[in-house]
Amino acid sequence: MFEPLLTATSDIMTTNHENYNVKTKNKLSVISAEVDNDDNDNDNDALSKLSKLSKLSKLSKLTTSPHQLPNPAHTWCVPFNTPHPKIRVSRPPALEVVPLLPLAYRVGKYVYGEHRKGRDPIFDLNGIGLQPPIPRSYAGVPCGGIGGGAIGRGVTGEFRRWSLTPGRYRHKIVHADQFSVRVGGLSTVLSAEPQASIPPSLANWTWGSSPSIKLSERSTYYSLFPRSWSVYSDPTNCSSGVTVVQRQVSPVLPHNYTESSLPVAVFEFTLLNESEEDKEVSVLFTFKNDDGFDEKDASFGTGVERADATVIETENCKGCEMRSVRTRKVSYNCNNNNDNNCNTESEGDGTCGLFCCMQCNATATPPPEPETISEKLTFAIAAKTDAATTATSSTTTTTFDSTSSSQTNELWRNFTHRGELHSPDHSPPENTATTDAGAVCRKVVVKGKSSATVTFSLSWDSPAAIWGSGKRLPRRHSTFFKETPAKGEQRLVASALCEIGLRKYGEWEEKIADWQKEYLEDEKLPKWFKHQLFNELYFLVDGGSVWTDSTDGVVNVKSGGVGVEDVEIDNDCGNGGRLTIAQTAQHALRKMSAAESLSHTSQGSSQTIGQFFYLEGHEYIMYNTSDVHFYASFALVANFPQLEMSVQRDYARSVGKSDGENRRLLAGGERRERKVEGALVHDLGSPSEEPVTKYNSYNFQDVSRWKDLGSKFVLMVYRR
């Protein structure tokens, strides 16, 4: 009955594709060009720091290359010592609270009922007052591509927000995850974290917040998504004449549907020596095998088994890999909020069990215990190396236990005294203790009045998105790699992603610069609008986005995993027929090249492009809410139109489906069917349940009666 709707949706979206970009540019060109004069005043200090660097005759190329410094006027600029405003929590007056008590009771019962089952409710509310997360002004540009999970960094460089599990945000600073620099025999951690928050095992490192360093007084952060820059003037506070510019790059490439899915970030350090003397500079990258495991994980009975960190090496890079397996219980339950969903009027106990959703009734057989599932996660870090160690450069790696003061002290002592983790001519001593972290150090000599670069990469591989029902869907990036390693063979995806990042980030930056150039050079657009136009796209990465190789919630079954024939693999690997890290990377690049050409002609077909999910907000845990996506979809239409078409196809499929689950609504307490046939969905579901299979996780009102959803769907399809 509803097949013509899918056909019409495809035709309309195809017709309007070319017209959209022209219309968008015309609209932007007529936006007021009035610029607040305060912009110039606020940027003066930041501009002077970079303009001083650009005046070095030998370094002038740094301000003209798309790989290097941006025009600070086009970025969001934050000095490290900027005080963050205090957020006051507002509460309603007492007279307004009384009528809300029944509503608060229903919401509280639902929220705590979900928590007892080890699930996240659709509202991220906590405490007796049902308090949502308090926003802070620390967030910078996140790391990673689209849909493979994201790692959020703060403006002062800390790794602090983790969204590697669908629907879960872990707000936790992992203090062992740091970049450090050594200049002139002195070393410091490039972090402004207060001394009081540093764990005892890392207290002997010299932190940027120490009284002798005061790093925040000479450091500034700049963001222009998907890149950011951190400028550290004289980071060790020893009048060295050395300035360090760290640039972070993630592969968010408009109209690219393969490399944009890669969970990898690259960090290039430009070491600027303004003095006449040659300077020996070392940069250290340390990373712990921890994705922000917090108290909520512990309360949900989640466990983590971490393997010892291992050293990796290819012709192009050296680094470390860290593997873990997270175990958690899934309790997919037809009762979305305790007694809300049974098809009878009996209140029941809300335990309908795994995968039984529409089968419950008053006489149902008690279900088995919730199922325990495991999800794998691998981190990798690496440094780009020269063809061979020379007198002016070296790369060393090691593994260590970040909770052991003796091991962390030894690592820092080696780094400070020699600028290396061990002699580059010898292998690192075998570490027989448990190691939960890796370190890679790059040492170079920077000639006077010159510059040098040091490049690192960070990647992570969580190959499957696992819903609350236990269903696994392969993430988009994982389909480009060898899916099932041979017996006894480790999955090399994370290490290969580091290799790919170090090979390709120059090309990524050229594409990013070309994309942004048209808007940044448009004098009709105000400065504040230019950086917000790009920086607000962060939500494509850090919005809990998941990009799967599936159609209508079912894994795509086809050769190559992405609608293309698998490329031939040279089995003469010289390693017992197994692929090396470099060969795994090369194989993936060939596979992505073949898939990319098909993606642009897919017309949003999920068989080729997959499915894209993102949350309404960090505190609203629902995928692709249609009323909000109506406003946010401009970003996908302009930059990833095939993903937008895939989302619209998912909406179109939902119209002809129904879900007779009878649930109690939170707003008024009445019961309504979850989804009625002929109505557009409010959302595609919650990661705590099973998206696409269970629509309309929003249980506050009867969304099947909302009048705006259908008309918004028509307008979204038309403007596409």
N, C-alpha and C positions, 0 to 999 in steps of 0.2 A: 504494500500500500504506500509505503513511504520511500520506495526506490526513486521515484521521480524527483523527490526533494534532494537526494544526493546528487543526481545528475544535474539538476538546475543549479545547485550550489557550486559544482565544479565549473559549469559554463560561465556563470556570472563572475566567479573569482578570476578565471582566465581572462575574460574580456577587460576587466578593470585593472589588471596588473600593471600594464605600461602607463595607463593614465594616472595612476596614483602618484608615482614619483614626480611627474611634472606638476601636478596639483600641489603636492607638498612643498616643492621648492618655491612655487609662486606664493604660497601662504607665508613661508618663512621670510621671503623678500620684503613683505609689507609690514613685518613686525616693527614696532617702534624702535628706532635706532638711538633713542635718547639713553645716554649712559649716566648713571649717577656719578657725580664728581667724587663721591667718597671712595669709589673704586680705586682711583689713582692714589689717594692718600693711604688707603689700607695696604696697597701693594708696594709702597715705596721701599720698605726695608727688604722685602723679599726680592724685589727686582734688582736692588743694588748688589745683593749677594751673588746673583747669577751674572749680572752684567760685568762685575769685576772679573769673573772667570773668562768671559767671552772676549775680554780685551787682550788676553795673552795671545801674541801674534802666532805662536806655534799651535795654539789650540783653537783658532778661529773656526776650524771645520766642525767643532763640537756644536756650534749653534746653528749650523746650516744643514747638518745631516739629519734625516728623519729618525735616526737611531739614537740621537743624543738629547740635548737639552731643548725643552719646548720654550715657546714664548710664555714667560710666567703670567702674563696678563690673561692668557687663555686657560689657566689652570685654577683649581681650588688650592689656595696657599694657606698653610698652617704652620707657623713657627712652633717648635717643640714646647716652648715655655708658655704657650697660650693657655690661660686658665680656662678650664671647662666649666660651663655654667651648672649650677646645682638645679636639679629637677625636683620641683615640689609636687608631691602627690595631692591632688585636690579630691576632696570628699564632699558628697552632697550634704546639705543641712539636715538636721534631725527630722524636721517635718516632712522632708521629701523621702527620707529613708523608710518610714513606716509603711507607706503604700507599696514599697518595693520589696518588702520582706518575703511575701509568697514567691515572687520571682527569684529572689536570692536563694530561697530554700531549694527550688527546683534546679536552678543552675548548679548550686553547690552539691546537691545530691548526685547530679549527673557527673560533674567534674571528679568528685572523690570516688564515685563508683568506677569510673574509668581507671583512675590511678590504682585502685585496689586490684584491678585485673591486669595491671602492668601495661596499660595502654595510655597513649596520649589522647585527651579529648580534643575536640576541634577548637576549643578556646584555651589558650595558654594562660590559665588563671591559677594562682597559687596562694596559699595562706588562708587564714580565717576570713580575711576581707576580700578574697577572690581578686587579688592584685595582679594585673597584667605586668609583663616585664617593663621595667623603667628604662626608657631610652637614654642613651648616652651619646656624647659627641666624639667618640674615639674612633669610629670606624673609617677605614681607608678603603682603597681599591682591593677587592678580593682576589685571591689566586685561583687560577684554573679556567678551563673552558666551560662550555654550557652542558649541563645535564649529567656530569660525572661526579657531582659533589663539589663543595667549595671550602676553602680555608680562608677565613677573614683575618686581615691584619689591621692593627691599629695605626694611627697616624704617626706614632713614635716607633713603629717597627715591630711590635710584638705580634706573635701568632696567637690569636685570642678567640676566634669564633669558628666553630667546626660544624659543618652541615654535610657530613659524609653518609649519614643514615637517613633515608627518606623520612621527611617530616620532623626530624629532631635537630634542634640547635643546642649546641653545648657551648656555653659562655665560660671559657676557662683559659687563662694564660698558662701555656706550657713554657716554663722559664728556661728550660734547656734548649729550646728552639731559638737560636740566636745567630746573628752575624757579629763577628768581632774583627778588629783590625789592630795591627802592630806597625808602628812607625817609630823609627829612631830608637829601638830598644824598649819602647813602652807600648803597652797593649791595653785595650779597653773593649768592653762589650758595647755594641752600638744600640743601646737601649737606655731609655730614660725612666725605667721602672724604679719606683722608690726602693731604697735599701731595705726598708722594713718588710717588704713583700717577697724578698728573695729567699728561697728555701736554704736551709743550713748547708746542704751538700754543695751548693754553688756560691756560697758566701765569699769564698776566697778568690773568686774571679773579680777583676776590676770592672765595676759597672759604670756606665756613663753617668749615673746619678750620684756617684761618689763626690765628696767635696773637692777632691783634687782634679776632677775631670769636668764636671758641670756641662755635660754634653748638650743639654737642652738649650743652653744660652747661645750656641753656635750652630744650630741645626734647624732645617726647615723642610717641610713636606709639601709636595706638589702632586696633584692628581688630575689626570685626564684619561678617564676609563677608555680602554682596558690597560692603561699604563700608569705608573706613578714614579716619582723621583723623590729621593731623600738626599739632601745636601748636607754633609758634615764638614764644617770648616775646622781644620786642625783638630781632628777627633781625639787625639791623646793629650791635647792641651800642653804641648811642649814646644810651641813656636816652630814647628817643623816646616811650615810652608806648604804642607800637603793638604789638599781638599779631596774628600771622597764623595763621589756622586753615585748613589745606588739607583739603578733603574729596574723596575719590575715590569715584566711583560707577560701577558696571558693571551692565548690564541683565540680571541673573540674576533672573528673575521667575517664581516657582512657578506652574505651570499655564498658562504662556504659552509658545507654541510658535513664535512668529514673532520678536518683538523680543528674546527671550532668545538668539537665534542671532546677534545683531549684534556684530561685532568693533569695539567702540567703548567708550571710557571717558571720563567727564567729570570735570573737576577744578574745583571751586568754591573760591575763596579768599574767606574772610570776614575783612575787615580791621577790627580792633577798635581804636578810638582811645580810650584811657582818659584822655588829657590834655584840657585845656581848649581848646587851640589846634587849628585846622584843620591837617591833615597831607596833603601830596601824596605819594601812594604809587603806585609803578609795579610791575607784575609782568610778568616776561619768561618766555616758554616757547620753548626752542630744542630742535630735534630733528634728528638726522642720518639720512640715508638708509642705514641699516645695521641688519640684523637679527641682529647678533652673529656675522658671518662669522669663522670660527676656523680653527685649524690643521688640524682634521680635514677641513673643507671643501676646503682646499687640497690635502691629501693624496689626497682622492677625485677630484681633477681638476675640482672645481666652479668655475665662473666666474660673475662678476656684472657686468652692464652697467648702469650707473646713468645715468639722464637727469638733466639739470640741474633743480634745484628750481624750482618756479614759484609765483607768488603767486595766491591765489584770493580772491574776494570775492562775497558775496551781500548781500541787504538785512539779514540777521541776523548775519552773521559775516565776519571776515577771517582769512586764514591762508595756509598754504603746502601744496603737494602735492609729493610726491617719488616718482618711479617707478623701478622696476628690473626687470631680467629676469635670473633665475638659470638658468644652463645646467648640467646634470649628466648623467652617463651612467647609464643603467639597464641592469642586467645580470641580469634575471630569469632564473633558472637552475634547471632541474629538480634539480640537485645542490645541496641546501640546505647541505651542509657538505663540500665537496670530493668525497669518494668515497662519500658516504652514500646516495645516492638512486637510482643507476642500477638498472634492473631485472635487470641481470646481476650476477654475482659478480666481474666484472673490476673493477679499482680505477679505471681511467679517469683522465682529467685534470680532470674536474669542469667542463668547459665545454660545457654542453648548449645554451646560447644562449637568445635572447629568445623567449618565448612557446612553447617547444617542450616544455613540462614532461613530459608522459607519452609523448613520442615517441622518447626516446633509447634507443639500444641500442649494442652494441659496434661496429656497423658504420655508425653514423649519419654523415651528411654533416656536415663541420665547419660550424658556424654562422657567420653574419655577425658583424661587429664589434658590440659593444654600441651601442644606440641613444642618441643625445644628445637630450634633451628640454629644453624651456624652461618655466619657470613664472614668471608675472608676480606682482609684489608692489608695492602702492602704499601709502605712508603719507600721512596728512594731519593737520595740526594747525590749530586755529582758535580764535579768541576771540570770544565773544559781544559784539556791539557795540550801541551806542545807535542810535536812528534817525538821529542826526546828531552830528557832533563838537561838543562844547560847551566852554565855558571851564573846566569841571571834569572833563572826561574826553576821552580820545582813544585811538585804536587804530592802531598802525603795524605794518607787516610788512616783511620783507626776506629775501633769500636770501644765503648766504655759503658759503665753503669752510672747513670745520672744521679742515682741516690747514694752513691758511695763517695764520701768526701776524699778518700785517698786517691781514687781513680780520677775524679774531676780535678783535684789539685795537681796531679801528675800531668794531665793533659794541658792545663793552663800554664804550668811551669815550663813545659817543653815549648809551647807556643810563644811565651814571653821571652825566653832565653835565646831561642834559636830561630823563631819564626817558622818552625816546622813541627810536625807531630812526632817525627822520628827521622833518622837519617834516610834521605831518599835512595841511598845506595843499598839499603838493607830493608828486608821485610819487617813490618812491625812485629814486636814480640807477641807470641801467642797469648791471648787472654783467656785463661781457663775459668774465670768467673762469669757470672751472668752479665750479659751486656744488653741494655735496652735502648741504646742510642748510638748514632754514628757521627763521625766528624771527618771533614775533608778540608784541607788547608792548601792554599795556593800562595806561593812566595815569588815576587818579581822585584827587579831593580828598575826604578823609574829614573831616567836621566833628567838632569836639570833642565828647567823650562820645557818640559815635555810631559807626556802622559802615557799611561798603560792601561790595559783592561784586564779584568779577571771576571770570569763568567761561571755561574752556578745554575743548577736546575733542581727543582723539587717536583716530584710526581707522586701520585697515589693511584692505586688500582683497587676498586671495589667492583668486581665484574658484573654483579647482579644487583638490581634494585629489588628488595624484598619487602612486600607489603605486610600489613598486620595479619593477613590470612595465611601467610607462609608462602604465597605464590612468588616465584622468582621470574623476573624479566631481565634479559641481558641488556646492559647499558649500551648505548650507541657505540662508544669507543671500543668496547670489548670485542665487537664483531669484526674489527680489522686485524685482530691478532689470532694466532693459533689457539683454538678454543680448548682443546684437551691435551695437555702435555702427556708425553709417554710416561709409563710407570717409572717412578723414581726421579722424574724430571720436574724441576721447579718451574712454575709459571714466571716468565721473565718480562711480563708486561710493564711493570713499574720501572724497571731498569731501562727497558727499551724506550719508554716514554721520556726519560731523562735524555737519552741519546737523541731522540727525535727533536726535543726542545732545543738542545744545543746546536743541532744541525740547521734547524729551520727558523729560529727566532728572528734572524735578519730579514728573511722574506716576510715574516708576519708583520714586522714593524713597517716595512715599506707599504704593505697593503693597508695597515692602520693609518699611516700618514696620508696616503692617497685618499682614503675615505673621509678623513677629518678635514683635509686641506680646504675643500670647497666652502665649508661652513666657518672655519676659523679665519679665513681670509676675507669673508664677507663683511665689509665695513658697515653695512646696514644693520647688522645684528649687534646688540649690546654685549659687552664682555661677560657679564654675569650669565647671560643666556647661553653663550658658547660653551662654557665648561659644564653648566648644568645639563645641556642637551646631551652630552656624552656621559657625564658622571652618574646621571640618574638611570642609565642603562645597567648599572651594577646588578639590578635585581634579576636580570636574565641569568646571572651566574649564582648570586647569593640569595635568590628567592626560593630556596629549596627545590630548585629545578631538577627534573629527572628526564632524561632523554633515552627512551627504550627502543629496542628493535622489536616492535610488536604492532599488531593491528587489532583494535577493539579488545585490548587486554590479553591477546593470545600471541605467543612467540611466533614471529615470522619464520616459516620453515622453507628455506631455499638455499641453494648452493652459495657459499661465501657469506651468508648471513645478512647481506645488504643488497640482495637483488642482482648480484654480478657473479659470474663464474670465478671460482677461486683461482688466483694466479699460481703459476707453477713455482715450486720451491726446489732449489738446488739441494738435493739430499747429500751431496758430497761436501759435508760441512767440516770434515776433519775432526769431528767431535762425536764419534760414534753415531753419526746420522742426525744428531740433535742440532737445533738452531742455536747459535750464539746470540748474545744480546744485540750485537750489531746486525746480524742477519734477521733477527726478529723485527728490529726496527725497519730494516730495508723492505722486508716482506710487507709490513703494515703500510708503509708509504706507497708501495705499488698497489696495494689493495684499495687504499684511500683514493688514489688517482683514478682508478677504474670506477669507483663508486661515485666520485664527485660529478662526473659528466652525466650520469643517470639521474642524479638528484635534481638537477636544474630543469629536467623535463618531466618530473614525476607528477606535477600538478597536485602536490600534497598527498600523494598516495602513501598510506602508512606502510604498504608492502616495500616501498623503497626508502622513504624518508623516516619511518618510524613514528612514534608518538612522543609528544612533548607535554610535560606537566610542570606547572609551577604553582606555588602557594599564593593565596590571597595576601598573606602577610606573615611575618615571623611569629605573630601571636594568633593568627587565624589559619588553622591547619586544614585547609581545603584546597583541592587542586582545580585550577582553571575555572574560577567562579565567573560565570558569564556576565553578570552585571558589572563587575569590576574590570574584567578583561575587555569589555567594550571600550573603556578609556585607555587601557594600557596596551591594547593590541597595535596601536600605531607603531610601536617600536619593532614588533615582529613584521608588520606589513612592509615597513621601509627597509629593514635590514635582513630579515630571514623570511621572505614571503612563503616559501615552501612549508616552513614550520607553522605559519599562520593558517595556511590552507589545511594542514593536517589537523589543527585544533578545530577548525570549522567543520571538518568532516566528522570529528568525534561528536560535536554538538548535533549535527544533522542525524547521526545514527541514534542519538538518544531520544529523538522525538517519538519514534514508533515503539519505544520500550516502556514497560511498566514494572513497578515493584509494589506489590500489595502489602508489604510489611506495614503493620499498623502500629504507629509509635506515638508516644505522648510528646507534644510540643512544649517547649520550655516557656514560651511567652505567656500562654494562657492555660496550659495544662490539658487542653483538649487532645483527642486522638485523631490522626489523619494518616492516609496512605502516604508512603514515602515518595512514590513517583507514579503519576497517572499517564496513561498513553495519550499522545497528542500534545503534551506540554514539553517545552524546552527545559532542560535541566538548569538548576541553579549552579551546580558544580559537578565535576566528574568523580567526586568521591574523596575520601580521606586516606592517607597512607596507613592509618591505623586499621583500616578495613581492607577493601580491595577496590581500588579505583576502576571505573568503567563498569565493573560488575555491580557495584553498589553505588548508584548515583545519589545525589542530594544528601550528603552527610550533614548539611546544615539543618539542624533540628529545632531552631528557634521559632520559625513561623512556617506556615504551609506555602512553600515556594511554588507549588503547582498552580496557585491562584494569582501569582504575581503577573501583572499585565505588561511589564516592560521587557521581559526577557525575550519573548518572541520577536518584538519589533527591533530590539537591539541586535538580535541574530541576523535579521534581514539586512540591517544597515552595515553590519560588519562584513557580511558576504558581498554586499554591493560595493563598498569602498575598496575592498580587496581587488 
